[in-house]
Structures are given as structure tokens and as C-alpha cells.
Amino acid sequence: MVRLEHCPVPDHEAHTVIVAEDEILIRLSIALELREAGFHVVEAGTADEVLDFLMTGQPVDCVFTDVRMPGALDGAALAYRIARDFPQVEVLVTSAHARPEGLAAASFIPKPYVQENVVARITAAIASS
Amino acid sequence: MTVEKEVTEPPSCVLMVEADILVRQPISAYLRECGYRVLEASNTDEAVLLVQQSGVAIDIVLADVKAPGTLDGFALSRWLRLNHHGMKVILVGSVASEAKEAGQLCEEGPHLSKPYDPQQLLDHVRRLLAARERNPRQ
């Protein structure tokens, strides 16, 4: 593990967003957009990585997840798990396919998306929590 | 009258290749806090895609020797030396037997060992970038 005592203290003012997306170039692009908007961004390629990070107890304000990802859980199942186990964390789900059954329209962003709109939706979701 | 134009160079870019998000995330965040641009890959296939298609000029690749993917960290390092000679490589491993091979592949000294010491890593990155600035063709 990492000797964190040598690391600088992170900016506690910044909200933390986990981006869960297995397409690396898409993940890079939206992560950069969110960082430029002032968010602290954690990049994950699977739902398992998201849960691993959430279970560390580090503060997370929002998870922005794709539906189709490799691993045991897809993005829709991940959204359910987060709502059950980490209800303080906002979740926004994105997909190039139909909105998953049972997912509120307010929590869904269809692909392809405009990155500025994603930033605005995440900002609004965190503000309303 | 002369007008001085402020020229700011873009920050140097480190590509970190590490499968474990609980290692990748704090080290990436640390390097960003230190002023570097950091790209993250969880396996070597993602790393190759970022090198080839991200459009970002990558200065240093920091790779776990056991990174998953079509290539392991050693093979990724060899591929970079063949195809992207300007990129410096830091290999990171935890087993002593990995050290010899990694040392032969890394420029400017031996590989780094896990667990990461962030200050040691930062020193290593700075040394590599300084060496590259002195000898840009290497």
C-alpha cells in the first residue's frame, strides 16, 4: 500500500466524483472535463473498483457510471448497490442503450453526451443532496 | 516598447499503469498535487491506447511490472523503447527477482519497489525529466 503520510493534504473543498467507464479514451475525456471544472476525480474501469474505493470510507459525493462494463456487476446493478449501501452518494448512470428498468429518468444520461451537460448534471445532483 | 509575452509550458505528463485502484488513485492524486498531468491506465492495453490515441504528449510511463493485459510491464517497457523512444519508463515491482530485469530496462537507475514511497517516486520522476531536458534525444 502507499505511504500516505508523505502525500500532500488533498483539497477538501473539492467534491469527489468517481467516473466508472471501461472505455479508456471516454473515461479520460470526461475525467479531464470534470477536473477542469474543479472536481476531484477518481477513475474506475469496473463496478468492483468503485465498490473497493467506496469501502475505504473516503468521502465520495457522486458516482457517474456507464451501464455496460466488464466484471460481476454492470452499472445498473452498481447504482442499486450504492443506493442500498452508500445512500449518501449520488449516482448518475449513462448508456448508449435504453435506460435500465427501474432507474429514474433523473438519474440517467443517454450516450452520446455533451460533457458540459454531464458536469452540469453532476453539479446539480451534488447541490441537491 | 517591448511587450513581454508570458509563456507557460504545459505540465509534464505521467502515465500510471496500475491495476489496483487503491494504489493507482492516491499516487495519481499525489503526482497531480505536485503539478504533473497524470493519465491512468488499469492495464497495459489501456496504456497502449492512451499512448497511441489520447493525443496527449506523455513524458514518463510508470508501470507495475505485473500490470495485467496483453503485455506485462516488462513487455510494455520494451514496446515503448522500440516505438516511442522519447518516453521514459519507470518500472515498479515488489519481488527481488524482478529487480534485475527491471533495472536493465529502466533508464537512470534501478526500478522502484512497492510499496510506493511517494517522495522517492517524485525524486525519480524529477531526475528523469531533468535528464531528458539535458539530452532530449535520448
Chai-1 contact restraints between the chains, C-beta under 6 A:
chainA,res_idxA,chainB,res_idxB,connection_type,confidence,min_distance_angstrom,max_distance_angstrom,comment,restraint_id
A,M1,B,P115,contact,1.0,0.0,6.0,A-B,restraint_1
A,V2,B,P26,contact,1.0,0.0,6.0,A-B,restraint_2
A,V2,B,Y116,contact,1.0,0.0,6.0,A-B,restraint_3
A,R3,B,D117,contact,1.0,0.0,6.0,A-B,restraint_4
A,H6,B,P118,contact,1.0,0.0,6.0,A-B,restraint_5
A,H6,B,Q119,contact,1.0,0.0,6.0,A-B,restraint_6
A,C7,B,Y30,contact,1.0,0.0,6.0,A-B,restraint_7
A,C7,B,P118,contact,1.0,0.0,6.0,A-B,restraint_8
A,P8,B,E33,contact,1.0,0.0,6.0,A-B,restraint_9
A,I24,B,E46,contact,1.0,0.0,6.0,A-B,restraint_10
A,I24,B,L49,contact,1.0,0.0,6.0,A-B,restraint_11
A,V42,B,Q25,contact,1.0,0.0,6.0,A-B,restraint_12
A,E43,B,E40,contact,1.0,0.0,6.0,A-B,restraint_13
A,A44,B,I21,contact,1.0,0.0,6.0,A-B,restraint_14
A,G45,B,S42,contact,1.0,0.0,6.0,A-B,restraint_15
A,E49,B,I21,contact,1.0,0.0,6.0,A-B,restraint_16
A,D52,B,I21,contact,1.0,0.0,6.0,A-B,restraint_17
A,F53,B,I21,contact,1.0,0.0,6.0,A-B,restraint_18
